[in-house]
Amino acid sequence: MKTILLIEDEELILRALEFRLKRDGYNVIKAADGREGLHQIETNNFDLLITDMMLPFNNGLEVVGKVKKIKGKAFPVIVLSNVGLENTVLEAFKMGADDYITKPFSPAELSIRVKRLLN
């Protein structure tokens, strides 16, 4: 079973995404902020990172940079954000994000993107 680290500070979104990902057959490790996410990166094994961009303590770009440094450039990362500004999107890709989804989005869309990156 594949494990996904999900970092999202909005509780309703976190729960909805966790529900969908578990229903799709994935194990989900959750973190509610960047600091907790970085701790999970250092202490747990997982196959994919999904992180919000705007997080308390450490932002999504810091999280992406850290996971790529520890797990390697090929490690799959999806960034979620309320911000669809071109420079923000480009910065996420420069840091190594493999996909970028602007909120709001459907859980079904996320599900398809996760499957694409893990297969």
Backbone as a ProteinNet text record, in pm:
[ID]
protein_1_A
[PRIMARY]
MKTILLIEDEELILRALEFRLKRDGYNVIKAADGREGLHQIETNNFDLLITDMMLPFNNGLEVVGKVKKIKGKAFPVIVLSNVGLENTVLEAFKMGADDYITKPFSPAELSIRVKRLLN
[TERTIARY]
84.1	0	88.5	59	135.1	92.3	189.9	164.2	185.7	92.2	96.5	106.7	201	207.9	125.2	24.8	-67.5	-52	-5.7	13.9	-83.9	-178.8	-284.4	-330.9	-334.4	-372.9	-522.9	-599	-744.2	-806.2	-861	-909.3	-1010.9	-1106.3	-1208	-1146.3	-1052.8	-985.8	-900.8	-829.8	-745.9	-829.7	-943.6	-1030	-1089.8	-1134.4	-1194	-1091.9	-970.7	-866.8	-823	-810.5	-774.3	-879.5	-1007.1	-1115.6	-1104.9	-1086.8	-1079	-958.2	-842.6	-720.4	-729.2	-786.9	-803.9	-901.5	-1006.8	-1103.7	-1038.2	-939.3	-864.7	-761.7	-747.6	-659.1	-521	-503.7	-373.7	-372.1	-254.3	-231.4	-198.5	-253.9	-234.3	-172.9	-61.9	-1.2	-36.8	-92.6	-138.3	-48	-40.6	26.3	-53.7	-70.4	-154.6	-75.7	58.7	139.8	276.6	354.1	483.9	583.6	583.7	677.8	648.3	519.9	479.8	509.5	488.2	518.6	665.9	753.3	897.6	936.7	874.4	899.8	859.1	743.7	698.2	793.3	846.9	941.9	1066.1	1110.3	1232.1	1210.6	1087.1	1064.9	983.2	919.5	833.9	873.3	832.9	852.5	720.4	722.4	601.9	640.8	539.7	564	531	457.5	414.1	386.9	419	387.8	283.2	178.3	81.4	88.1	123.1	134.6	65.4	4.2	-50.4	67.9	49.3	155.4	164.9	50.2	47.2	22.2	129.2	120.5	178.9	128.2	193.3	333.3	423.1	560.3	655.8	634.3	717.8	625	650.9	558.9	583.4	495	501.8	631.1	686.9	813.6	927.2	930.2	1032.8	1016	891.1	861.9	906.1	872.8	911.2	1063.7	1132.2	1278.4	1339.4	1284	1334.8	1310.7	1190.4	1161.6	1246.1	1269.1	1352.4	1498.2	1542.6	1679.8	1697.1	1597.6	1605.3	1573.7	1466.7	1417.1	1469.1	1521	1573.1	1479.4	1535.9	1460.9	1344.4	1354.2	1249.5	1128.6	1138.4	1028.2	906.3	785.9	668.2	606.5	576.9	520.6	407.9	295.3	183.8	166.6	160.9	140.7	-2.5	-68.5	-202.9	-192.9	-273.9	-267.3	-392.7	-425	-529.6	-476.2	-345.1	-279.5	-246.3	-304	-275.1	-183.6	-115.1	-26.9	88.7	120.5	222.2	355.7	401.4	532.8	532.5	418.5	407.9	412.6	340	339.3	479.9	544.8	680.4	778.6	767.1	855.4	836	711.6	684.5	750.5	740.5	804	956.7	1011.9	1157.6	1207.5	1126.1	1163.5	1150.8	1084.1	1075.5	936.2	832.6	696.5	670.4	597.1	562.7	425.9	342.5	208.9	165.6	72.7	25.3	-124	-200.9	-346.5	-394.9	-470.3	-524.8	-659.9	-675	-802.2	-902.5	-1030	-1087.9	-1071.1	-1068.4	-1057	-1141.1	-1169.4	-1249	-1156.7	-1199.2	-1120.4	-1095.4	-1189	-1170.1	-1051	-1034	-919.3	-789.2	-784.9	-665.2	-637.3	-741.7	-728.6	-659.7	-701.4	-642.8	-495.9	-465.9	-326.8	-236.1	-287.5	-211.2	-181.3	-282.9	-263.3	-159.3	-165.3	-69.8	74.3	94.9	230.6	281.1	190.7	233.7	241.3	191.2	196.9	306.3
-118.6	0	124.8	215.9	341.6	437.2	512.6	608.5	749.8	838.7	978.6	1067.8	1162.3	1266.1	1382.9	1422.2	1529.2	1643.1	1759.1	1876.2	1984.6	2014.7	2111.7	2172.3	2306.1	2371.3	2396.9	2380.7	2396.8	2260.7	2249.1	2121.3	2051.9	2126.2	2064.2	2005.8	2078.4	2028.2	1906.5	1914.3	1802.7	1675.8	1687.6	1570.8	1517.7	1607.9	1565.7	1492	1546.8	1482.8	1349.9	1346.8	1221.2	1113.7	1150.3	1056.5	1001	1089.9	1048.4	958.4	998.4	920.9	782.6	776.1	645.8	558.6	620.7	547.1	492.3	564.8	519.5	411.6	379.1	270.3	311.6	439.8	486.6	499.9	482.1	514.4	663.9	738.7	883.2	924.4	996.8	1061.4	1208.9	1268.3	1406.9	1498.6	1622.6	1728.8	1856.8	1935.9	2055.6	2183.8	2175.2	2293.7	2250.6	2348.3	2318.3	2254.6	2298.7	2242.8	2095	2062.5	1923.2	1841.5	1902.9	1835.9	1801.3	1897.6	1872.2	1760.4	1757.1	1648.6	1513.1	1508.9	1384	1339.9	1436.7	1405.6	1337.8	1386.9	1333.5	1201	1170.1	1052.8	941.2	966.2	864.2	837	720	681.3	698.6	761.4	779	786	771.6	759	883.3	977.8	1098.8	1206.4	1329.9	1444.5	1530.5	1565.6	1666.4	1775.6	1897.2	2005.6	2132.2	2200.6	2332.8	2428.7	2538.3	2638.1	2728.6	2778.6	2872.9	2797	2775.9	2700	2781.2	2759.8	2820.4	2761.9	2841.2	2804.5	2788.4	2691.4	2672.2	2662.8	2741.2	2738.3	2615.9	2598.7	2483	2472.8	2587.9	2584.7	2529.9	2568.2	2514.7	2363.9	2320.1	2177.7	2100.9	2153.9	2088.5	2080.5	2190	2190.8	2084.5	2071.5	1973.8	1830	1801.4	1664.4	1626.2	1718.7	1689.7	1666.9	1739.8	1723.7	1585.9	1542.9	1415.5	1296.3	1306.6	1192.5	1189.4	1301.4	1306.2	1377.9	1421.6	1502.4	1426.7	1294.6	1216.1	1191.1	1226.6	1201.4	1285.6	1224.1	1298	1392.4	1514.8	1618.8	1690.6	1706.4	1786.7	1905.4	2025.5	2147.4	2196.2	2230.8	2287.7	2434.1	2519.7	2660	2736	2836.5	2932.5	3031.2	3037.4	3135.9	3072.7	3127.5	3075.4	3167.4	3257.3	3352.4	3280.4	3324.7	3256.6	3243.7	3351.4	3343.4	3242.8	3228.2	3130.1	2988.6	2966.3	2836.1	2801.4	2896.3	2872.7	2843.8	2915.5	2892.8	2751.1	2706.2	2569.9	2466.4	2487.4	2393.9	2401.7	2521.9	2536.2	2459.7	2457.6	2386.3	2235.5	2192.2	2049.1	1990	2072.8	2019.1	1951.8	1840.7	1768.6	1809.6	1863.3	1904.9	2018.7	2101.7	2219.4	2229.1	2229.5	2236.3	2361.2	2444.5	2566.4	2535.6	2580.5	2563.9	2665	2631.6	2501.5	2400.9	2273.5	2166.4	2049.4	1957.4	1841.3	1731.6	1660.2	1547.1	1442.8	1430	1334.6	1374.9	1505.1	1554	1520.4	1544.8	1511.2	1361.7	1281.9	1136.3	1091.6	1148.2	1112.7	1154.2	1273	1321.6	1236.7	1194.5	1107.9	975.4	915	785.5	798.9	910.1	931.8	937.6	1003.7	1016	888.9	808.6	688.9	564.4	572.3	454.7	466.4
0	0	0	-89.4	-99.2	12	63.5	170.4	118.4	153.8	111.6	234.1	230.6	333.5	283.4	360.8	325.8	425.9	377.8	465	422.2	510	481	613.3	619.7	744.9	757.9	650	658.4	691.2	812	865	773.8	720	633.1	506.4	447.2	326.5	361.8	473	518.5	533.8	601.1	623.2	493.1	406	278.6	191.5	185	103.6	164.7	297.3	364.5	333.4	343.8	316.2	173.4	77.6	-63.2	-88.2	-35.1	-57.7	8.2	127.1	193.2	114.6	62.3	-18.9	-145.6	-196.3	-314.8	-280.2	-151.1	-110.8	-62	-31.2	16	168.1	225.3	365.3	369.6	465.6	470.5	604.1	596	712.7	700.4	806.5	800.3	882.1	836.4	911.8	889	994.7	986.9	963.1	961.7	934.5	882.3	837.2	778.1	872.9	997.5	1095.9	1119.8	1138.1	1156.8	1030.5	914.3	788.5	775.3	810.7	805.7	901.2	1018.3	1114.2	1053.6	988	924.8	813.3	738.3	631.4	688.5	804.1	865	936.3	977.8	1062.1	998.4	884.3	823.5	679.6	633.6	493.9	420.6	306	226.6	80.4	-7.6	-151.4	-231.5	-170.7	-240.3	-136.2	-170	-83.9	-152.6	-77.3	-119.9	-13.9	-55.2	41	-6.9	88.3	60.6	48.6	-22.2	-38.3	84.2	128.9	240.7	370.6	447.2	572.2	686.8	808.2	924.8	945.5	1001.5	1040.7	923	835.8	717.7	597.7	492.6	378.3	289.9	193.7	105.5	26.5	-12.8	-87.5	-1.6	125.9	217.3	233.3	243.7	258.4	133.8	15.3	-110	-120.8	-89.2	-93.7	-3.5	116.5	214	166.6	117.1	74.7	-46	-136.8	-253.7	-212.5	-110.4	-60.9	4.9	80.8	153	62.2	-16.2	-93.8	-237.4	-286.2	-422.4	-518.2	-628.9	-726.2	-789.8	-800.9	-866.8	-776.2	-648.7	-554.7	-592.6	-606.3	-654.1	-550.3	-596.5	-509.7	-584.5	-514.6	-565	-470.7	-527.2	-448.8	-468.9	-358.3	-360.5	-321.4	-384.5	-345.6	-384.5	-303.8	-338.5	-441.1	-452.3	-537.1	-671.7	-778.7	-911.3	-989.6	-919	-985.4	-1053.4	-1173.8	-1253.3	-1180.7	-1113.9	-1047.1	-931.7	-863.3	-755.1	-811.3	-918.6	-984.6	-1034.2	-1099.6	-1150.9	-1038.4	-928.2	-812.8	-757.5	-750.4	-702.6	-794.8	-924.9	-1018.7	-1011	-991	-974.9	-852.8	-746.6	-624	-640.2	-748.2	-774.9	-772.4	-760.4	-763.7	-898.2	-895.4	-1016.8	-1070.1	-982.6	-1021.7	-930.8	-978.4	-905.9	-928.3	-820.6	-831.5	-759	-829.7	-770.4	-706.1	-580.5	-509.6	-563.3	-563.5	-527.8	-642	-606.6	-705.2	-656.3	-745.3	-704.1	-652.7	-548.3	-499.5	-609.3	-703.4	-813.9	-900.7	-922.8	-999.8	-928.3	-797.4	-719.8	-727.9	-716.3	-721.4	-851.7	-962.6	-1093	-1099.6	-1048.8	-1052.2	-962.5	-846.2	-755.7	-824.4	-882.9	-952.8	-1063.1	-1137.5	-1247.6	-1194.3	-1081.9	-1029.1	-961	-908.4	-835.9	-924	-1045.7	-1133.6	-1236.8
[MASK]
+++++++++++++++++++++++++++++++++++++++++++++++++++++++++++++++++++++++++++++++++++++++++++++++++++++++++++++++++++++++

